[in-house]
Amino acid sequence: MKNCLVAQSGGPSAVINASFMGVLDQAIESKCFDNVYAGINGIEGILNDKIINLSQISYESLKGMKYTPSSGLGSCRYKMKDYKNDSSEYEKLFDIFNKYEIEAFFYIGGNDSMDTVRALTEYTKEHGISNIKIMGIPKTIDNDLMETDHTPGFGSASKYIATTVLECYLDSSVYINNGVFIVEAMGRDTGWLTASAALAKINGKPVVDFIYLPETDFDEKKFIKDVANRFKEQNKVFIVASEGIRYADGEFVAKSSSTSHDKFGHAQLGGVCGTLKNMIVESGITSRVKTLELGVAQRAAMHCASSTDIEEAYSVGREAVKYASDGKSGYMVGIRRLQNTPYKSDTILVDPSKVANHVKYFPKEWITEEGNWITEEAVDYISPLIQGTPDIPLENGLPKYSIIPIQ
């Protein structure tokens, strides 16, 4: 019997389940596998033998997952040990693969997940394991994976951010004294998400005054001066900042929130909008400062998702199965942009070692000399990725989402 296994890892996104459904649909339609299994809670769950057979679940109850946010198969942030020092986890994992007669493993995730794909690939090569294909499927709203034009999840998060910024701008502009409004977007190391705020426009004019990204050193004195001047000019200022903005010495602006780390050593951030608010109030510009930390809504807002993003997420899942069926193994499926107008893309195979432990930063040349705005080239890059609105089924006026019975 020939079976495959799919799992999800890392932070959820609005479209990660579309990738999972791409794997499932292609496997079913091509009949290249007898059963499609799912690992619950990523590689950590698989090591604990938390595996279900999706082929035994009614497809009618699964099809809605394409338009359901979050990780329907559960997730994890589990770092496997270096097999060169301790191979016990790898031996256990491949024993489980053999138990379920797995011939292809599809892992949907971001940078750390591609590190797992890299490690598993190296292990299979060193141990002569050729009967199990390993394929990585990209996912991250942060858009920080190398070797791919962009990542599934980014377009929908960008659309949500730009939409929320537009609506908050309108809400915050109705008073005689409108004050300052600060929005904090996710982005520990990169400013891709924050840059999306530049797409929010009314009558062709951006509603945001200043955008601050981790790729540019934050200068508190210049920040206060810029905000003060703009407030004097128009009696209101709208700011969007990444959670990971840093000073020139590398210290996070929201330093009080960066003391904890995850299992991969990444700082847990949040609260930069509060820090910026204190700077503005203490400088005497105005005491009327409102803040909004977008938080997990950035990665969960299927109601504001991009159809382009959903279909590309679905496509990389399908293509991963096609590549594995053709005998490919040890790759991540990347996205290649062919043109902007009209937007077209296809898929490519990427060496996961070029993705794992690397970061694709927002290009410095796409940041203005002032360090507080982005260029039109950056806007042109993001714009095609937020297009289209999915026809999400409704129930009692709310989105009708699906849940996989994983117990």
Secondary structure as GFF3:
##gff-version 3
##sequence-region A 1 407
A	DSSP	beta_strand	3	8	.	.	.	ID=ss1
A	DSSP	alpha_helix	16	30	.	.	.	ID=ss2
A	DSSP	beta_strand	35	39	.	.	.	ID=ss3
A	DSSP	alpha_helix	42	47	.	.	.	ID=ss4
A	DSSP	beta_strand	51	53	.	.	.	ID=ss5
A	DSSP	three_ten_helix	54	56	.	.	.	ID=ss6
A	DSSP	alpha_helix	59	62	.	.	.	ID=ss7
A	DSSP	three_ten_helix	63	67	.	.	.	ID=ss8
A	DSSP	alpha_helix	88	99	.	.	.	ID=ss9
A	DSSP	beta_strand	102	109	.	.	.	ID=ss10
A	DSSP	alpha_helix	111	126	.	.	.	ID=ss11
A	DSSP	beta_strand	133	138	.	.	.	ID=ss12
A	DSSP	alpha_helix	154	171	.	.	.	ID=ss13
A	DSSP	beta_strand	179	185	.	.	.	ID=ss14
A	DSSP	alpha_helix	192	195	.	.	.	ID=ss15
A	DSSP	three_ten_helix	196	199	.	.	.	ID=ss16
A	DSSP	beta_strand	201	202	.	.	.	ID=ss17
A	DSSP	beta_strand	205	206	.	.	.	ID=ss18
A	DSSP	beta_strand	210	212	.	.	.	ID=ss19
A	DSSP	alpha_helix	220	234	.	.	.	ID=ss20
A	DSSP	beta_strand	236	242	.	.	.	ID=ss21
A	DSSP	three_ten_helix	255	257	.	.	.	ID=ss22
A	DSSP	alpha_helix	272	283	.	.	.	ID=ss23
A	DSSP	beta_strand	289	293	.	.	.	ID=ss24
A	DSSP	alpha_helix	297	300	.	.	.	ID=ss25
A	DSSP	three_ten_helix	302	304	.	.	.	ID=ss26
A	DSSP	alpha_helix	307	325	.	.	.	ID=ss27
A	DSSP	beta_strand	331	339	.	.	.	ID=ss28
A	DSSP	beta_strand	344	350	.	.	.	ID=ss29
A	DSSP	three_ten_helix	352	354	.	.	.	ID=ss30
A	DSSP	three_ten_helix	364	366	.	.	.	ID=ss31
A	DSSP	alpha_helix	376	382	.	.	.	ID=ss32
A	DSSP	three_ten_helix	383	386	.	.	.	ID=ss33
A	DSSP	beta_strand	394	395	.	.	.	ID=ss34
A	DSSP	beta_strand	398	399	.	.	.	ID=ss35
###
